[in-house]
Amino acid sequence: MNTIQNNLAGTVLNKLNNYPTPASLSKTSLSDEKIQTVARQFEGMFLSQMFGHMFKGLKTDGLMGGGNGEAIFRDFLIQEYGKAASKAGGIGLAKSITRQLSTMQEVKND
């Protein structure tokens, strides 16, 4: 192997050695704030997917249509819509996820 391959293999092995195992994960508990943050992020991603399907039917090829650029930036805009909707209260998915993850964590720590 050449030097680049050796460095790459060493980096991959180092990452794998530092990767958390299920046993180490069960010993750590997440804070309520971290659980809520992750739940909100998941809800935002879910809402972005929903909004993406809603926006697929809209045509943008009018007089002021943006072409390919608009199609690319529309995805970014939809992601931001999802994040904003989740921060504003969302659809209740984040609350359910938070409750479920907290319950699972309590059972695991007992």
Secondary structure, 3 states (H helix, E strand, C coil): CCHHHHHHHHHHHHHHHHCCCHHHHHHCCCCHHHHHHHHHHHHHHHHHHHHHHHHCCCCCCCCCCCHHHHHHHHHHHHHHHHHHHHHCCCCCHHHHHHHHHHHHHHHHHC
